[in-house]
Every structure is written in structure tokens, then in C-alpha cells.
């Protein structure tokens, strides 16, 4: 699933934002303005995700989920609240989309005939090099 597909579900209506003073760059502005943005999203309370999707999110993002089943993300890298809010929303969609994508199973392949022959040939060459290093004993 891509972040774009998630955005079409309109999850923004269930976001809860909290702001506080940031520890990031901003000089004196840091002490006066609340630029740090914290996004909270209640996973078990949402109706926009199926039960299977909720289970996947719980399993893959368990370190970012608290006991109230809220996914918590924070952004404080920018100097303005608006940019931090946009960053945390993008981070949310990227994380959830990554959690909901199932990895493609690897299909085992066999080495080609030419690669097998090439491997055997290099082994023979290497063996010949080692034979030439042996000490010659006429007896």
C-alpha cells in the first residue's frame, strides 16, 4: 500500500495534535513559541482501517504505540508549527503505508549453466596456480 492510497481514506479527521515547546533550532524563539507537534492516532478506535490492517499496525509499530492503543509521532525539527505538522503527517502516512505493505516473497532461483561453468573454470585456474607453487622434488 502506498501513502497516496492511505490519504484517500481521509484519516486526518481522526488525528489529534498536541503542541509544546521544542528543543530544536530557533534561538530565542524556542523559549516563546510551541513549535513541537505531536500526532496521536487511536488505532483501535478508528473505523477507517480493517481489523487485519489494525493487527498489522499493532504488530509492526508496537514500539510507537502506547497502552491506550494510540500511535504517537513527534516532529520538532523545523522552526514553525505548520512545517512540523506537515512533517509529522507525512511521517505518519509513510510509517503506516510501510507497515501495511506485505513484502514480496523471494522465489528461489537456480544458478545458470554458464555461471556454474564459469565457477568451475575459475576453481581450476586457482588450483593450477597452487600446483605451480609446490616445491619440485625429483625423487
C-alpha positions as CSV (number, residue, x, y, z in Angstrom):
1,X,0.0,0.0,0.0
2,X,1.3,3.5,-0.8
3,X,0.9,6.6,1.2
4,X,-1.3,8.1,-1.5
5,X,-3.8,5.2,-1.2
6,X,-3.9,5.9,2.6
7,X,-4.5,9.6,2.1
8,X,-7.6,8.8,0.0
9,X,-9.2,7.3,3.2
10,X,-9.2,10.7,4.9
11,X,-7.6,9.6,8.1
12,X,-6.8,13.3,9.0
13,X,-10.2,13.6,10.7
14,X,-9.1,11.2,13.5
15,X,-5.7,12.9,14.1
16,X,-5.2,14.5,17.5
17,X,-2.4,17.2,17.6
18,X,-0.7,18.5,20.6
19,X,1.9,21.2,20.6
20,X,4.7,22.1,23.1
21,X,8.0,23.9,23.2
22,X,10.6,22.4,21.0
23,X,14.2,21.8,21.8
24,X,15.3,22.2,18.2
25,X,16.8,25.2,16.4
26,X,15.2,28.6,16.7
27,X,17.2,30.7,19.1
28,X,15.1,32.8,21.5
29,X,12.0,31.7,19.6
30,X,12.4,28.3,21.2
31,X,11.6,29.7,24.6
32,X,8.5,31.5,23.5
33,X,6.7,29.5,20.8
34,X,5.3,26.0,20.8
35,X,6.6,24.5,17.6
36,X,6.9,20.9,18.6
37,X,4.0,18.9,17.2
38,X,2.8,15.5,18.5
39,X,0.4,13.4,16.4
40,X,-1.8,10.9,18.2
41,X,-3.9,8.4,16.2
42,X,-6.2,5.9,18.0
43,X,-5.7,2.6,16.1
44,X,-8.3,0.5,17.9
45,X,-10.9,3.3,17.7
46,X,-10.7,4.0,14.0
47,X,-13.4,2.8,11.6
48,X,-11.3,3.6,8.5
49,X,-9.0,0.6,8.9
50,X,-10.0,-3.1,8.7
51,X,-9.2,-5.5,11.6
52,X,-6.4,-7.1,9.6
53,X,-4.8,-3.8,8.9
54,X,-5.1,-2.8,12.6
55,X,-3.4,-6.1,13.6
56,X,-0.5,-5.5,11.2
57,X,0.0,-2.0,12.5
58,X,0.0,-3.2,16.1
59,X,2.5,-5.9,15.3
60,X,4.9,-3.8,13.2
61,X,4.7,-0.5,15.0
62,X,4.4,-1.8,18.6
63,X,7.3,0.5,19.9
64,X,5.4,3.6,18.8
65,X,2.0,2.6,20.3
66,X,1.1,3.3,23.9
67,X,-1.2,1.4,26.2
68,X,-4.3,3.3,25.0
69,X,-3.6,1.9,21.5
70,X,-2.5,5.3,20.2
71,X,0.2,5.7,17.6
72,X,2.3,8.6,18.7
73,X,4.6,10.5,16.3
74,X,6.6,13.7,17.1
75,X,8.2,16.3,14.9
76,X,10.3,19.2,16.2
77,X,13.0,19.6,13.5
78,X,11.5,22.8,11.9
79,X,11.2,26.3,13.2
80,X,7.4,26.6,12.6
81,X,4.5,24.7,13.9
82,X,3.0,24.4,10.4
83,X,6.1,22.7,8.9
84,X,6.4,20.4,11.9
85,X,2.7,19.5,11.5
86,X,3.2,18.7,7.8
87,X,6.3,16.6,8.6
88,X,4.5,14.5,11.2
89,X,1.6,13.9,8.9
90,X,3.9,12.7,6.1
91,X,5.8,10.6,8.6
92,X,2.5,9.0,9.7
93,X,1.4,8.1,6.2
94,X,4.9,6.7,5.4
95,X,5.1,4.6,8.5
96,X,1.5,3.2,8.2
97,X,1.9,2.5,4.5
98,X,5.2,0.7,5.1
99,X,3.6,-1.3,7.9
100,X,0.6,-2.3,5.7
101,X,2.7,-3.5,2.7
102,X,3.4,-7.1,2.7
103,X,6.9,-8.0,1.4
104,X,7.1,-9.9,-1.8
105,X,8.2,-13.5,-1.2
106,X,11.5,-14.4,-2.7
107,X,11.4,-17.1,-5.3
108,X,14.4,-19.3,-5.1
109,X,16.3,-19.5,-8.4
110,X,19.0,-21.8,-9.6
111,X,22.4,-20.7,-11.0
112,X,22.6,-20.7,-14.7
113,X,24.6,-23.2,-16.6
114,X,27.1,-20.5,-17.7
115,X,27.6,-19.3,-14.2
116,X,28.2,-22.8,-13.0
117,X,30.8,-23.5,-15.7
118,X,32.5,-20.1,-15.0
119,X,32.8,-21.0,-11.3
120,X,34.3,-24.4,-12.1
121,X,36.8,-22.8,-14.6
122,X,38.0,-20.3,-12.0
123,X,38.4,-23.1,-9.5
124,X,40.6,-25.0,-11.9
125,X,42.7,-21.9,-12.7
126,X,43.2,-21.3,-9.0
127,X,44.1,-24.9,-8.5
128,X,46.8,-24.7,-11.2
129,X,48.3,-21.6,-9.6
130,X,48.6,-23.5,-6.3
131,X,50.2,-26.5,-8.1
132,X,52.9,-24.3,-9.6
133,X,53.8,-23.1,-6.1
134,X,54.7,-26.6,-4.9
135,X,58.3,-27.5,-4.4
136,X,59.7,-29.7,-7.0
137,X,61.1,-32.9,-5.6
138,X,62.9,-35.1,-8.3
139,X,62.6,-38.4,-6.2
